[in-house]
Structure formats: C-alpha cells, structure tokens
Amino acid sequence: MSSSLPFLFATGIENSYPTIAGGARIDQMDKCGHYARWEEDFALVREMGLDALRYGPPYYRVHTAPHVYDWDVADAQMYRLRDLGITVIADLCHFGVPSWLGGFQDPAFPVLFAEYARAFAHRYPWIRYFTPVNEIFVCASFSALRGWWNECETSDAAFVRAMRNLCMAHELAVEAILSERPDATIVQGESIEHFHAVGRYATHQADRLNGLKHLSVDLTMGHELAPGMARFLHDYGVTSNDLSFFREKRAVGQRWLGVDYYPSCEHRVMSTGRCTSNHASAMGFRQLATQYYQRYQVPIFHCETNRVNTHAVQWLDEQFADVAAMRRTGIPITGFTWYSLTDQIDWQHALRVERNELHPVGLYDLKRRIRPVGVRYKEIIQAWRAGVVDEMPIQRIG
C-alpha cells in the first residue's frame, strides 16, 4: 500500500497521574513498573518494530514549583529514546497537575504550563511531535463534572472553568512550543465520543452532550461552536476576550487530530438523562472518526485503543481494518496506536478508586511477556511494510 502521507505505527507508555478523592495520586508509570524498568520498556518498543512512542515524563514530578523544573526526572529517558531512534510524541500533561496547583480550576495553570512546555521543547530540541494536553474533554469531565479526579468538582461551573483553563493551557503551549520548534507537529489527543438518544424525549439531552463533547477541539482549533455552547460558556465565566483568543487559528497545517476510541466512547442517553455505554447500535470507529475529520479537516492520527486480552486480537484487526479503509478513501490517516505497551492498573475503574487490580490490555503483560495482541500487531506492521495488508485475514468480534 503506497501513499505520500506519513504513517506511524505507535504505542504508548500509559502515564496518567490524577489525584482522587482524599488526595492519593494514581501514577500509572509507578504502578505498572515503568520507573524501574524503563530501559527494558524502550527495548520492547524497538522489538515490536514500532515507529513512534507516545511518551512523557510525569508533569507533576518535573514541574516542582513555579518556574522550577527537575529535569533529572526526565533526562535519562529522553536521551535514551533519542539514541534508540524512537520518534517521541511528547505527552506533556496527562490528567494531572503538580500538587502545588489547585487542579484544573487554578487560573495560574495555563500560563505556568505553557512555560513548562517551552522549557521542555528547548531542553529536548530533537522532538518534533507534541501532545500538549491529553484528552481535554475527558479530563475536564472527570475532574469537574463527575467528581472523580483532581479538584473532584461536580458542577457545570467547575466544568467550564476546567475546560477553559485546559484549552487555554493547550493553545498557549502550542505557541510556546512553536517558538522553540517552528516545524513542530501538534498531535491533539481526544477521545471521540458520541451520545445516542434513546427515544425522542432524550434528544435534547443527547444534543447538549454532543455539543459539550466538541468543546475542547472546537475551542483549540478555532472552529464554530455547536449551538448553545457560546452562551453556556459565557454563563459560567468565559469572557468575550477568551472566545476571541480561541477563534484564532494556530499551527495551521501543523496539526493532527489524535482520536482515541473504545466501545465506551459511545453512549446511550435515556429520557431520564442517564447515560450508559452503547455496544449494540454504536456507529463504530470508522463512521465516528470520519465525522470528526469532516468537522475539522485536519489529518487524523489513530492515537489510542485497546481491549482486554480475551478480545484484543479481534479488536485490533477490526480497528486497523477501519483505519486502512479510511486511508484508501482519501482521508489523511497518519498512524495507528495500540495503547499501551504494557498492561495497566485500575483503568477498568477509570482510575476513580485505588484497588490495584490488573487491566490486561497491553501488548505485553507486567512481567514484560508479549501477549497475543503484541504478536498480531507485529504481523500487521510487517504486512503493511511489505504492502500486503489487504491480503491479511481479519477476525471479527461476534
């Protein structure tokens, strides 16, 4: 399969680090053994034959105070990735902030984070790809609407403050990164969500939720907001100056929309307002990602997916078949990612509680033994490079 578009096969080191109620920090790199085994993990990336790694040091450990950074936390790992020739998609803020900040409600966060992004880009000048803030919609929802992470708020007002601060931080960081690396590519990672109304009485609520899901990308990419969203933001303190800032387009021609997709990304909305994960009538990745592409008209990077090991190989086959089909239709797809390199801990609970339970979704288990999905991913990579992807049998989930 030939194309003038770049195409990166990637994985990631799962590096979420939110705090939960009571103040405990759930650091996935700690719980999954990466801090102790990072050299082995990077060797596994090479063993897989991957092009790229979504990776970033723990923001809360590096940014130790305003304008103060502890680069000893990150230097050895970043230099080793450079020496190994692994393309880094630098993940700068993944669901958490340093404890000295007031969560994502803190008005100082955007400016201070942008300074961190500038310092990071200056220190590691060989890095070209950046995800400044990961999954803004999910982060704002879980931190300020559902009450699970960080500030643990549960109101529209807190959600809007978090959304505004996260989007402002992202765009100020984009400007800061480009000041150090003018040719940087911004890979904005977002969970692509959809809310399906179950019955006509649920339509209004589903429309509202579908407007909210687009807020993060609409604001950061200068896109027209969904109906009613400008008023909603204004009612909770987003100023006209803020909206003018967001209407400006930055990094034009240098953005990819990194789309993260799981079965839980599609939801059924009942007339009572209750939402549940939707498995029976979901649109699926191809249709939903195509809608996002049509809305934003920037290249799509398949940034994240997984399923537990019993379904993983079939899910990988289906996801990759959708990506290959979209690329054949002319949609600019720039890569595919199975996330993450190793199994995770407690993500089946959305990290909202600390149970230390295995979530077996990695290419490798936590003893660094390859899983069947890792073997299959290697086969797909090899077939793609040999130009015979279309000849591979695809396993379907029944």
N, C-alpha and C positions, 0 to 999 in steps of 0.2 A: 504494500500500500504506500503510495508516494504522495507527498503533499509539500507545498512550500511552507506550511505552518510548522512551528516547532511543536514537539510533542514530548513531554517529560513523564516518565514513569516514576512515581514517588511513593514514599511512605512518610510517617512522622513519628517522632518521639512524643508520646502523649504527655503534655506539660501543663495541664490545668493545675491551679493552685488557689481556688477560692477559700475564703473562710466561711464557716457555717455558724448557726446559732450557738452561742456560748463562746465563740472566738477561735475554735480549733481550725487550723489550716489543713486542707486536704491537698497535699502536694503529690501529684501522681508520679513525678520523677523519683521521689523518695520512696513511695510505696511500691513502685514497680522495679526498684533496684538500679535505676539508671545512674544515680550519683556514684555508686560503687562500681558499675560495670559499663561505663560509657565507652571505653575503648573497644570492648567486645561488641557493644551495640553498633558502633560505627563500622566495625569489620563485617557485621551481618548485613548492613546496607550494601556494602561492596559485594558480599557473597551473593546477594539477591540479584545483582546486576542492575540496580536502580540508577536513575539519572540524578534524582533530587531527594532531599530530605527536608520536610517541614520541621523546623527546629528553632528553639530559642532558649536562652538561659532564663532562670526564674526571675522575673522582673522584681519581685518583692525582695529578693536576696541581693540583687545588684544595686538597685536604687535605694541606698541606705538612709538618705536624708536629702532635703532639697539641695540640688546641685552637687551631690556627693555620690560617687559610684564605686563599687568594689569590683573591679574588673578581674580580680583573682578568681572570682566565681566562674568566669566565662572564658578566659583567655586560652587555657589549655585545650578546651573542647573546640573552640572556633578555629584555632590554628591547626588542630589535627584534621578537622573537616577540610580545611583549605589544602593541606598536604595530601590528603587522600583523593582530592579532585572531585569531591561530592558537592554538587550545587546545593547551596543552602537557600531555602525560602525562610527568611528570618521572621520568626513569630515573636513579636515584641511584648504583647500583653494578652495573656490567655486566662481570662475570667477572674483575675485578682490584682490587687494593688498592695504596695507596702503598708504595713500596719500603721505607720505614722500619717497616712492619708485617711480621710473619712469616707472610705469606699468610693463608689462612683457618684455619690451625692456631692463630693467635695469640689467646689468651684475652682480650686487651685489645680486639680488633676490635669486638665487639658494642656496648660502651659508647661507644667513640670514634666509631663510625659513627653511632650514634643522636644524639650531639651534633652531628655534621655535618648529619644530616637536619633537626634542629631549626633549626640556623643557616640552612640553605637555605630552609626554609619561612618563616622570619622575614624573610629578605632579599627573597624574591620572593612577597609575600603574595597576589598575584592568581592564583597557581597553585592549582588545586583537585585535580588528578588526580596520583597518585604511584605509581610502581613502586619501592618501596624497594630491593629486591634482585632482580635479574633471574634467572630460571631457576635456582633454588636446587639442584634435583636435578642438572641438567647441570653446574653449577659445582662442586658437591661431587664428582661422579663424575670429571670431567676433571682436577680439581686433586688429588684424594686417593685415587682408586681406579684410574684409568688411567695416572696419572703424566705427563700431558701439559702441565698448566699450573701456574703459581704455585708451590706447595710441591712439586709433582711427586712425590707420595707414591703408594704402590700397596698399601694395606692396608685391611682393614675398620676397624681402629682409627683410622687417619687419616681415613677416610671419615666415620665417626661424629663425630669432633671437628669436621670441616668442616661437616657437616650441622647439628650442634648450634649452632655459632657463627653460621652463616649464618641459621638460623631465629631464633635469639635476637636477632641484629642486626636482622632484619626486624621482629620484633614490638616491640622497644624503639624502633625508628624509627617504627613506627606510632603508638605512644604519644607520641613527641616531635612528630611532625607534627600530630597532633590537638590537642596543647597550643597550637600556633600557629594551626592552621586547623581548628576543630572540625567543619566541614562537609566536610572532605576525603573524597574517594573513593579507596580503595586498590585499585589495579589490579594484582593479583599475577600477574606473567607467569611461566608454567610451560610447559615442553614436555610435551605429553600423550603419554606413552609407553605401549606395550603389548608384552608378551613372550608370543609364541605357542609353546607346547610342540610340538615335532615328535616324536610318539611318546610313549608313556606313561612311558618312563624319563626324559624331560625335564620331566615335570610338576612335580616338586618344585622344580627349579631355576627354572622359569618362575614358579611361585607365589612363590618368595622374591624374585625380581626385581620382580614386580608389587607385592609389599609394599614393597620399597625405593622404587619409583617414587612411591608415595603419601606417603612420609615427610614431605617438605617441606610439602605442603599439609595433611596431617593435623596436623602439629605446629603450624603457624602458624594454622590455623583451629579448633583445639581439637577435632578430630574423633577418634573412637576409632581407635586404630592397628590395622593389619592384624595377623592372628595371628602371634605370634612376634616382632613388631617391638619391643615394650617390653623384652623380655628381651635382644634383640640390642643395643639402645641401652644398657641397663644394664650389659651385659657389657663395654662399651667406654667406660664412664665417665660416661654421662649419669645424673645423680642424680635421686632422687625429687623434690627441690625443683625441678629443671629441668622434669620432667614435669608437676608441679603448675602451674608457670608457663605451660606450653604448653596446659594444659587450659582456662585462662581464655580467654574469647572477647572479642576486641577489635574495635572498629569494626563492631559488629553493624549490619547494614542499610546499611553504607557500604563494602562490598567487592564488587569484581568479580573473577572468576577469568579472567585473561587466558590463553587457551590458544594455544600455538604448535604448528603441525602441519606436518610434512613427511613424504614417504614413508619417510624413515629413522627416523621416530619409532616404527615398528612393526618388531619383531624376531622372527626365528625362533630358538628355543633348541633346540639339538641335545642328544642324550643325553650327548655328551661335555662339555657345558657351554658349547660355542662358540655365539656369537650372530652372526647376520648380519641385514642389513636385509631386510625382508619386503615384497615387492612383489606376489606372486601371490595371497595369501589375506588381505590386510590388511582390517581392518574398515572403514577409511576415516574421514574426519573426523567425519561426522555421527554414526555409531554411537559412536565413541570419546568425542567431546565430550559426547554425551548421557549416557554412563556417568559422566563427571566431574560433570555437572550433577546427576544423581540422587544422587551421593555427597555433594556439598557444598551443594546447594540455595542457591547464590548466582548472580546474573546472570553470564552468560558474555560475555566480550569476545574476539572472534577477534583475537588480538594479533599474530600473525606467521605468514606463509607466503611461499614463493616457489619457483620452479623456474627452471632455466637458460632462456635466451631462446627456444630451439627448442621448448620445451614450455610456455612461460609463459602464453600466452593461453588455451590449453585448460585448464591447471591453475587459472587464475583463474576461468574460467567454472564449473568443477566445484566449487571451494571456495565460491564465492559462492552457487551454487545450493543447496548444502547448508546454508549459513547462512540463506538465505531460507526454506528448507523447515522448518528447526528453529524459526524465529521464527513461522511460520504455525501450528505445532503448539502454541504457547504457551510454549515455552522462552524465557526472557528473554535475548535476544541484544542486546547494547548497541553492537556495532560490528564493523567488518571492517578488517583491515590487510594491505596488501601491503608486505612488508619486504625490501628497504629502498628509499629514494628513488633511490639510485644503485647501480651495480654494486659488488661487494665484491672483496677481495683475499684469496686463500688459504683462504676458508671451505670449499672443497671438500676441504681437508685438515684441517678442524676447527681451524685455526689452531695445530696442534701442531708445524708446521715453517714456516720462513720461506722461501718460494720466490718470492714476489711475482708470483703467477700470477692472472690475471683470473678472477673468478667472475661470469659475466654474468647477474645475477638482478634488476637494478634496474629501476625504472620509467624511469630514464634511464641512459645509459652514463656513463663517467667524463669524457667531454667535454661532458656535460650535454645530450646529444641524446636526445630521447624515443624509447623503444623501443615496439614494437607493443603490449606489455602495458600501457604507460602510456596509449596511445591507447584501448585496450579498457577500462581502469579508468575513464577519463573517461566513456566511454559508459555504463558501469554506474551511475556516480554520477548522471549526468544522467537516466537512465531511472528510477532509484529516486525521485529527487525529482519526476519527472513522474508517478509512480505506475504505470509500465508495465513493471516488471521482468519480470513473468510472460510478457510478450509477446516477450522477447528470445530469440533462438536461442542455445542452449548447445552449445558444441563439446566433444566427448568425446575423451579420450585413448584411442587404440586399443590 
